[in-house]
């Protein structure tokens, strides 16, 4: 069974585990390169964490790694737009449903193919 990773964490931390490249580490440990999917809000202002510049850096690293990946940027949305518990002002049911539907398709593909 193929596994995958779904996350929204600091891009610089994604590629550094105790100063070791994530993908190289996975290969050494026998895990191989795993698919990565991430959802970001275009208006996210957590600089260096999930802002547009950080997302572009993440996507560049993923392309270089040749890991299967999908990065989705949600127009007009801020950080944690899917998390109503955080009281974010821009929660949008249509955007949330779109993100979940993409997640379900991704998981179905990588877990059952």
C-alpha positions as CSV (number, residue, x, y, z in Angstrom):
1,X,0.0,0.0,0.0
2,X,1.4,3.4,-1.0
3,X,1.3,6.1,1.7
4,X,1.2,9.8,1.4
5,X,1.7,13.0,3.3
6,X,-0.8,15.8,3.8
7,X,0.4,18.8,5.8
8,X,0.7,22.5,6.2
9,X,4.0,23.1,8.0
10,X,7.0,25.4,7.5
11,X,8.5,24.6,4.2
12,X,12.0,25.0,5.5
13,X,11.2,22.4,8.2
14,X,9.7,20.0,5.7
15,X,13.1,19.6,4.0
16,X,15.2,19.6,7.1
17,X,15.0,16.8,9.7
18,X,17.9,17.3,12.1
19,X,19.7,19.1,9.2
20,X,19.2,16.1,6.9
21,X,17.3,16.3,3.6
22,X,13.8,14.8,4.0
23,X,13.8,12.9,0.7
24,X,17.4,11.6,1.1
25,X,16.4,10.5,4.6
26,X,13.4,8.7,3.3
27,X,15.5,6.8,0.7
28,X,18.1,5.8,3.3
29,X,15.3,4.5,5.6
30,X,13.7,2.6,2.8
31,X,10.5,4.7,2.7
32,X,11.1,6.1,-0.8
33,X,9.7,9.4,-1.9
34,X,6.1,9.9,-0.9
35,X,3.5,12.1,-2.5
36,X,2.8,15.5,-0.9
37,X,-0.3,17.6,-1.1
38,X,-0.8,21.0,0.6
39,X,-3.5,23.7,0.7
40,X,-2.6,27.3,1.3
41,X,-4.5,30.6,1.4
42,X,-3.3,33.3,-1.0
43,X,-3.6,35.9,1.7
44,X,-1.8,33.9,4.4
45,X,0.6,36.3,6.1
46,X,2.6,33.9,8.2
47,X,5.9,34.9,6.6
48,X,8.3,32.1,6.1
49,X,5.7,29.6,7.2
50,X,2.8,29.5,4.7
51,X,2.9,32.9,2.9
52,X,3.0,32.9,-0.9
53,X,6.8,33.1,-1.0
54,X,7.2,30.1,1.3
55,X,4.7,28.2,-0.8
56,X,6.6,28.9,-4.0
57,X,9.8,27.7,-2.3
58,X,8.1,24.5,-1.2
59,X,6.8,23.9,-4.7
60,X,10.3,24.4,-6.2
61,X,11.8,21.9,-3.7
62,X,9.1,19.4,-4.5
63,X,9.7,19.8,-8.3
64,X,13.4,19.3,-7.8
65,X,12.8,16.2,-5.7
66,X,10.5,14.7,-8.4
67,X,8.1,13.7,-5.6
68,X,4.5,13.5,-6.7
69,X,2.9,16.6,-5.4
70,X,-0.1,19.0,-5.6
71,X,0.0,22.5,-4.1
72,X,-3.3,24.3,-4.0
73,X,-3.5,28.1,-3.5
74,X,-6.9,29.3,-2.5
75,X,-7.6,32.8,-3.9
76,X,-8.6,35.4,-1.3
77,X,-8.2,33.0,1.7
78,X,-6.0,33.5,4.8
79,X,-4.2,31.0,7.0
80,X,-6.4,28.1,8.4
81,X,-9.3,29.0,6.1
82,X,-10.6,25.4,6.7
83,X,-10.6,25.6,10.5
84,X,-13.7,27.3,11.9
85,X,-12.4,26.4,15.4
86,X,-9.7,29.1,15.0
87,X,-12.3,31.7,14.3
88,X,-10.8,32.8,11.1
89,X,-12.9,35.5,9.4
90,X,-12.8,34.1,5.8
91,X,-14.1,30.5,6.2
92,X,-15.9,29.7,2.9
93,X,-17.9,26.6,2.7
94,X,-17.3,26.2,-1.0
95,X,-13.5,26.5,-0.5
96,X,-13.6,24.0,2.4
97,X,-15.6,21.5,0.3
98,X,-13.2,21.9,-2.6
99,X,-10.2,21.2,-0.4
100,X,-11.8,18.2,1.2
101,X,-12.9,16.8,-2.1
102,X,-9.3,17.1,-3.4
103,X,-8.0,15.5,-0.3
104,X,-10.4,12.5,-0.6
105,X,-9.5,12.0,-4.3
106,X,-5.8,12.2,-3.4
107,X,-6.1,9.7,-0.5
108,X,-8.2,7.3,-2.6
109,X,-5.6,7.4,-5.4
110,X,-2.6,6.9,-3.2
111,X,-4.1,4.5,-0.7
112,X,-6.0,2.3,-3.1
113,X,-4.2,2.3,-6.4
